[in-house]
């Protein structure tokens, strides 16, 4: 996760201490503030918990392939509480309840209340369609740190097509507005696909018009139903980043206080640094240092973020559903997470020496950390191959022509569109 507002504009957010190792200078409610980490490598994981697989929508890019039906074998409330005890003792920085659609789970509020009672920082990831004024008020009462609502386009018809349900846009925005009216901190999550890209300025206009104070733009990960779904070319990814940077700075310069982030492609960090450096921005090298502290993918999957799925299986992140590290029904999450007898987990915790191809030779390893290993595995079959979604040029990452030729001869020159 790259906080564009923090890095590119000098804005501070409640998660700045956790993400970049620096305390923030403004007051935020205690339940929204994340503690300062001593180092990125030593961070406990933010846990994405797919609390149910059932969903009331059928999104074309769903990584969990969820549908509007019951699934047998999901963790019981008692089992969830036992795991929450372990997560609290393990001192994870946050638990993010996701799905499916988490609000479909009947005991969700009881589980949130239990987690809050344990002192856990709790976030909700939802499609927003089920958030009534009463539910929004309940979330405020539970002191939920943040609600992230998924939206795929500022155009209702495009969003509804992605969500597989007519009227989804209207219901999602109603849920968002209910959160705003109740005083619940809320933001939007958008996947960068071709329809989003083609109207990205329109999305930013929409964010401003709706007074949305936080938006995360996710690069697509080709798993679940998201495999091959209208992904961007490398050139389009660069153009999208240019728009995101331009509009984020505009928001900041006009004092709108809107936080913009990008997720799941850590080359966004060095790309931003290069743009700032070329423009003579005096903060460029300070931003580089913050990116190095964070480490990008280096301290992400398998280190700073993890996942528990509907059945209790533990994954390096929510996109590794096809690979389980263990099950919380058999062993505590804290034990599974620290067990490096699994070769993949051992590699994720110490990956630099294993990186191949362009990632293995890139001069920005310390900023990007090899990006998203699961995307490399999904697209090449090798978790240590170069992330094919990197859109930096060979020249930008410091590759010489003879190195490029050698990688191509070895079959290690992996790019998503060339």
N, C-alpha and C positions, 0 to 999 in steps of 0.2 A: 504494500500500500504506500503510495507516494502522495504526501500531503502537499499539493501544489500551492495552496494558499500560504502555508507556513514557509515553504522553501522559496518559492518564486517571489512572494510578496512580503514576507516578514510577519504575517499574521500568526497569532498564537491560539492554540486550541487546547481543550482539556487532555487530549492524548499526546500532546507534544513531548511531555517528559518520558513517557513509555517508548515513543517512537524514535526520539532523537536525543534522549539522555539529558534534557535541559528542563529545569523548572519553568513554569509559566509565571508571568508577572501580573496576572489579573485574577480576580476572584471568580470561582465557579463553584456551584453546589458540590458538596463532598461526594455525593453519589454519582457525579459525572466526572470527577477528577481521577486520573490514573497516576499511580506513583512513579517517581523517577527511578529508572532501572540503573543498576551499577554498571552494567555492560549489556550490549545487545545479545552477546553469546550466552549470558547467564539468565536471560529472561525466561520466566515460566510461559507456557503457551496460552494465548487466547484460545478458548475452546469453542469451536462451532459445534453445536449439538443439534442434530436433526432429530427433534423430539418426537416427530411422527412423520410417516411417509405420505399419509393421506393429504390430498389437496383438493380444493374446490375448483381449481383451474387446470388447464392442460397446456402448459407453455411449451413452445416448440424448441426451446433451448434449455430445458430443465436437466440439470446434471444428475438428479436422482430419479429421473423417469417416473415421477409421481402422477397418480391419477385419483379421481374422486371415488375411492373405494377403501374398504378396510383392509389392513394388512396384519396378518397374524404374527405373533412373536415379538411385538414391540415391548420395550422395557416398561415394567409396571411403575406406579408411583412410588412404591416402597424401594424398588431398585434404583430409581432416579435419585431419591433422597440419599441413599447410601453413597452413590457416586458424588453427589453434591458435597457430602461430608468430606470425602477424599479430596475433591477439588479445592475446597476451602482450606484444608490442612496443608495442601500442596502449594497454596498461595498463588493460584493462577490469577492473572490480572483482570480477566473478564470471562463471562460465559455468555455466548450468543445463541439464544434459542431460535432455531430455524426449522425447516420442514423439508418436503411438503409445506403445508400451511399450519404453523404452530397453534394458531388460534382455534383450530378445529379440535385440538386435544382438550377434553373436558376438564382435566385437572391442571391446566396450564397456570392459572393464577395462583393456585395453591403451591405449585412448584416454584414459581417466581418468588412468592412470599417466603418460602423456606430458604431459597437461595439468598435472598436479601437478609434474612435473619442470620445467615452464616457470614454476613459481611461481604458477599460477592457482588462485584460490579456486573450488572445484568443488562443485556442488550437484546432486542427483539428484531428478527428479520421476517418480514411479512409481505404479502401482496396487498395488504391494506383494505381489501374488499369487505372484511368482516368487522372493521373498527367503527362501532357506533359511538355516539357521544358518551354513553354509559361505560363502554369498554375503555375509551380514551381516558375518562376520569379515573377508572380503576387503575390504569397503568401509572397515572400520576401519583395516586395514593400509595402505590407499591414502590415509588421512587425508582422507576426504571431509568437507567442512564440515558438510553437512546432507543428510538424506534426507526429502523431503516425500512422504507417502503419501496418495492420494486416497480419501476416504470420503464417502458421500452421506447416510448416516443411521446413527443408533445402533440402528436396527431392522434386523436382517439381511434380512428379506424386501424391505424398501424399497430397501436398498442393492443387493441382487441384481437387482431389477427395473430400476433405473437402469443397472446395469452389463451388463444383458443376459445374465447368466450365473448359474445357480444355484450356490450355494456360494461365490460371490465374496467375501462378507463374511468368512466363516470363514478363507479363504486370505489375505485382506488383513490381518486382525488377527494371523494367525500370522506373517506377514512383519514386521508392526510389532513384535510381541513378540520376534522373533528379533533385530531391530536393538537393542532395549532391552537384551536379555541380553548382546549382544556389546559394548555400550558405545558404540554409534553414536548420535550426536545425531539425533533423528527427530521428526517432527511430522505432524499430519494436515491435509489440505486438504479443505474442504467447500464445496460450491456451495449458495448460499442459494436454494432452490426452495420451493415450497409444502409438500411433505412435510417438509423440514428445518425450515421455519418453524413448522409445526404441533407439532413436538416439540423445540423449540430448548432448553428447559430440560433435557429428557432427554438431548440431545447434551452439554450441559455436565456433567450427572451422569456420563455415560459417560466424558468426558474425565478427570474426577477419579478415577473408579473404576479406570480403566486406567493412571493415573499418566502421562498424556500431558503432556509439558512444553511443547508448542507446537502451536497450531491456527490456521489461516488460514481465514477465511470469505470466499468469493468471491461477489460479485454476478454474476449471470448476464450473459453477453455473447451476444446472439442471432446466432451465426454457426455454420457447419457444421451438425451435427445439433442444435445447441442453439437453433435458431431457434424461438421460441414455446413452449419447453419449461417449463411450469409456473412461469413467472416471477412475482415478487411484485408486488403493487400498491404504490403509493407509501405508502399508509397501513401496509401490512404491513412495508415496508422500515423505516419509523420504529419500529414495534413490535419488529422484529428487533434494531435497534440498541439500543433501550432494554434488551432482555434481555441483549444482549452486554455493554453497559456495566455493568449491574447485576451479572452473574455474574463478569465480569472483576475488578471491584472486590472482590467477595466472595472470590475466589481470592487476591487480593493481600493483603487484610486478614488472611487466615488463614495467610499466609506459604507458600503452596503453590508459588510460583515458576513458575507456568504463564503462558506468553506467548501473548496473543491478538491477532490482527491481522485487519483487513478489507481487501479488495482489490477494485479495479475500480469503485469509486464514490467519488470524492474528496469528495463533499458530506458524507461521514461525518465529515470533519474539522471543518468549521464547525458541523455539528449537535452534535458533542461539545463544542465550545467554548461554544455557546449553552447547553447543558445545565449545564456547569460554571459559567458566568457566572450563570445563574438560581439555582443552588444556593449561590452565594456562595463558591465554591471559590477559595482564594487563589492557586492555580496557574493559573487560567484564562488570564490574559494571558501568562504564560510559555509555556503551551501554544500560544496563538495565535501567538506569535513563532516557535516551532519549526515550526508549520505553514506560516507565511509563508516561512521559510528553505527548507523542503522544496519549496514551490510546488505541491504536488498534481500535477494533470495537466500543469501548465505545463512541468515538467522530467521528465515521464514518457515516454510513447511518442515515439520519434524523438529523444529526448535521453538520458534515464537508463535506458531499457530498449529493447532491440531483439530481433530474432528472425532466426535462420537456419533455413530449413526443410530438409526431407529432400533436396531437389534443389539446395540451395545458394542459393536465392533469399533475399534480405534484405528484411525487412518492418519497419515501425515498431514493431510488437509482434506477438505470436503470434496475435492476432485479425484482423490485416490480411492474411490469406493470399490474399485476392483482389487485393492490390496489391503489386507488386514494385518495389523501388528499384534492383535490380541483382542480379547473381549472382556469388558468390565464385569461381566457375570462370573468370570474365572479369576481375574486378578485386578487389583486397583489400577485405575488410570495412571496414577503417579508411578507405579512400578513398571507398567508397560512402557510409559514414556521415557523412562531412564534406562531401559534395557537395550543395550547396543549389540546383543547377540544376533539380532536380525540384521542382515547385511545392508538392506536398504536404509534402515534407521541409522545404522552406524555411518553410512555414507552421507546421509542428509545432515548429520551433525558435524561432519568433517569432509566437505565435498570438494574443496578447491583442487586437491590433487587428483580427483577423479574426472574432472571436467574435460571433455574432448572437443574437437572441432573448433569453431570460431570462439566458443565460450572459453575453451582451454587456453587460447592464445590472446584473448582480449585484454587490452591494457586497462579496462575499467572493471575488472573483476571485483575490486574492493568496493566499488559503488553499487554494482548490480548483483554480484554474488552468484552469477550463473542463472539468474532469472528463475523460471518456473520449471522445475525438474519433471513434474507430472506431464506438462505439455510435451517436453522432449520425449518422454516415454510413450505417450499416446501416439505421437506422430512419427517416431522413428523406431520404437521398440526398445530403445536404450535410455535409461534414466539419466545417464551421464553425457549423452550427446548434446550438441548445441541446441539451445531453445530455437526452434525454427521461426518463431514469431519476432525475433529480434529484427528491428528495422534500421539499426545503425549500419552505415556502409563499412566495407572492409577498411577503407582509408580512415574513417573516424575511430575505429577500434584498434588501429595500428597494425593491421595485417599487411605484410609485403606481398607482392605478386607471386614470388616463389613459394610463400607459405600457403597462399590460396591454391596454387597449382598442386601442391603436395596434399592438401586436404581433399581436393577433388579426386586425386588419384587413389586415395585411401577410402573414398566413399564417405567422408566425414564432413562434407560441406553441405550442411542442412539449412535450407531456407524455405519458408512457407510457400513462396510463389516464385521460385527460381533457383 
